Every structure is written in C-alpha cells, then in structure tokens.
Amino acid sequence: MLRISESASADGTASFRLEGSVTGPWVAELKRSCDAWLAKGCRLTLDLGEVSFVGREGIVLLRELVSREATLVNCPLFLAEQLRQAVR
C-alpha cells in the first residue's frame, strides 16, 4: 500500500509525501498524479522518508521523474543505492 499526500505552494511547487511501498498498482497511481502536476508546469518534490520498499517498476518511475526535473528528498540510503545501481 502507498499513501500519497499532495500539497502545492504558491511558488509553483507540488510536494508529494509518500508512505509505504512503491510497487504494483501504486506505481501507476503515483505516475498519474505526478504527470498531472508536471503537465501544469509545476516543479515536483517527492519526500521519500517514509517509503519502506520500492519495486523495480517504482525505481524506473523515480528515475524517469528525476530526469523530468523532480527532486527527491529524505531518500533512504537503501533507495538511493538502488537508484544509483539502476544507472549501470
């Protein structure tokens, strides 16, 4: 399960606080939510401090979002390593 808490600020930044696992159908839901904000021209910040697991498809999505100028904050070390390894 993944909880996605969204908020927007006046400076055009959308912030997402993620809690739980980024896997299965939750990857598609996160992508849909992020795409909607990015289509509006918003900058995107994803707070990953409460993420407990990210599946392969979630890693692919997070890397795609970073390539689209999203910022990842509070990224757990295990996830940072998974993202780094995915580059290879």
C-alpha contacts under 8 A as a table, 3 or more apart, distances in Angstrom:
res1	aa1	res2	aa2	distance
1	M	20	G	5.81
1	M	21	S	5.66
1	M	22	V	7.67
1	M	26	W	7.12
2	L	18	L	6.80
2	L	19	E	5.64
2	L	20	G	4.66
2	L	21	S	5.29
2	L	22	V	6.27
2	L	26	W	6.21
3	R	17	R	7.91
3	R	18	L	5.74
3	R	19	E	5.05
3	R	20	G	6.45
4	I	16	F	6.33
4	I	17	R	5.81
4	I	18	L	4.92
4	I	19	E	6.72
4	I	30	L	7.56
5	S	16	F	5.48
5	S	17	R	5.05
5	S	18	L	6.59
6	E	14	A	7.03
6	E	15	S	5.72
6	E	16	F	4.62
6	E	17	R	6.58
7	S	14	A	5.75
7	S	15	S	5.23
7	S	16	F	6.56
8	A	12	G	6.98
8	A	13	T	5.74
8	A	14	A	4.33
8	A	15	S	6.07
9	S	12	G	5.86
9	S	13	T	5.49
9	S	14	A	6.51
10	A	13	T	7.29
12	G	41	G	7.78
12	G	42	C	5.08
12	G	43	R	6.24
13	T	42	C	5.39
13	T	43	R	4.60
13	T	44	L	5.73
13	T	45	T	7.20
14	A	37	W	6.89
14	A	42	C	6.24
14	A	43	R	6.06
14	A	44	L	4.95
14	A	45	T	6.26
15	S	44	L	5.91
15	S	45	T	4.72
15	S	46	L	5.92
15	S	47	D	7.43
16	F	44	L	7.71
16	F	45	T	6.19
16	F	46	L	4.82
16	F	47	D	6.03
17	R	46	L	6.04
17	R	47	D	4.72
17	R	48	L	6.62
17	R	50	E	7.98
18	L	46	L	7.19
18	L	47	D	6.10
18	L	48	L	5.62
18	L	49	G	7.51
18	L	50	E	6.28
18	L	51	V	6.15
19	E	48	L	7.32
19	E	49	G	7.68
19	E	50	E	4.66
19	E	51	V	4.95
19	E	52	S	7.40
20	G	50	E	6.43
20	G	51	V	4.80
20	G	52	S	5.25
20	G	53	F	6.81
21	S	26	W	7.86
21	S	51	V	5.97
21	S	52	S	5.59
21	S	53	F	4.64
21	S	54	V	5.75
21	S	55	G	7.86
22	V	26	W	5.88
22	V	27	V	5.71
22	V	51	V	7.45
22	V	53	F	6.23
22	V	54	V	4.66
22	V	55	G	6.25
22	V	58	G	5.48
23	T	26	W	5.59
23	T	27	V	5.45
23	T	53	F	7.69
23	T	54	V	5.88
23	T	55	G	4.94
23	T	56	R	7.69
23	T	57	E	6.75
23	T	58	G	5.77
24	G	27	V	5.90
24	G	28	A	7.67
24	G	55	G	7.70
24	G	57	E	7.73
25	P	28	A	5.48
25	P	29	E	6.53
26	W	29	E	4.93
26	W	30	L	6.05
27	V	30	L	5.16
27	V	31	K	6.13
27	V	57	E	6.93
27	V	58	G	5.66
27	V	61	L	7.32
28	A	31	K	5.03
28	A	32	R	6.10
29	E	32	R	5.14
29	E	33	S	6.25
30	L	33	S	5.15
30	L	34	C	6.08
31	K	34	C	5.15
31	K	35	D	5.89
31	K	61	L	7.08
32	R	35	D	5.20
32	R	36	A	6.27
33	S	36	A	5.33
33	S	37	W	6.73
34	C	37	W	5.34
34	C	38	L	6.12
34	C	44	L	7.58
35	D	38	L	5.03
35	D	39	A	5.90
36	A	39	A	5.26
36	A	40	K	6.70
37	W	40	K	5.23
37	W	41	G	6.82
37	W	42	C	5.68
37	W	43	R	7.89
37	W	44	L	7.49
38	L	41	G	5.09
38	L	42	C	5.24
38	L	43	R	6.78
38	L	44	L	7.10
39	A	42	C	7.39
43	R	69	E	7.33
43	R	70	A	6.55
44	L	69	E	7.45
44	L	70	A	4.79
44	L	71	T	6.25
45	T	70	A	5.73
45	T	71	T	4.69
45	T	72	L	5.92
45	T	73	V	7.11
46	L	70	A	7.33
46	L	71	T	6.16
46	L	72	L	4.92
46	L	73	V	6.09
47	D	50	E	7.83
47	D	72	L	6.11
47	D	73	V	4.85
47	D	74	N	5.75
47	D	75	C	7.18
48	L	51	V	5.30
48	L	72	L	6.91
48	L	73	V	6.15
48	L	74	N	5.40
48	L	75	C	5.06
48	L	76	P	7.07
49	G	73	V	7.37
49	G	74	N	4.63
49	G	75	C	5.70
49	G	76	P	6.28
51	V	54	V	7.52
51	V	76	P	7.80
54	V	57	E	7.94
54	V	58	G	5.47
54	V	59	I	6.39
54	V	79	L	7.43
55	G	58	G	5.08
55	G	59	I	6.34
56	R	59	I	5.15
56	R	60	V	6.42
57	E	60	V	5.06
57	E	61	L	6.27
58	G	61	L	5.02
58	G	62	L	6.13
59	I	62	L	5.17
59	I	63	R	6.16
59	I	82	Q	7.41
59	I	83	L	6.38
59	I	86	A	7.66
60	V	63	R	5.26
60	V	64	E	6.19
61	L	64	E	4.99
61	L	65	L	6.14
62	L	65	L	5.05
62	L	66	V	6.20
63	R	66	V	5.10
63	R	67	S	6.24
63	R	83	L	6.96
64	E	67	S	5.05
64	E	68	R	6.37
65	L	68	R	4.93
65	L	69	E	6.57
65	L	70	A	5.34
66	V	69	E	5.05
66	V	70	A	4.61
66	V	71	T	6.28
66	V	72	L	7.53
67	S	70	A	7.16
72	L	75	C	6.45
75	C	79	L	6.45
75	C	80	A	6.19
76	P	79	L	5.34
76	P	80	A	6.25
77	L	80	A	5.00
77	L	81	E	6.17
78	F	81	E	5.22
78	F	82	Q	6.30
79	L	82	Q	4.92
79	L	83	L	6.16
80	A	83	L	5.15
80	A	84	R	6.12
81	E	84	R	4.92
81	E	85	Q	5.99
82	Q	85	Q	5.09
82	Q	86	A	6.15
83	L	86	A	5.14
83	L	87	V	6.89
84	R	87	V	5.56
84	R	88	R	7.64
85	Q	88	R	5.67
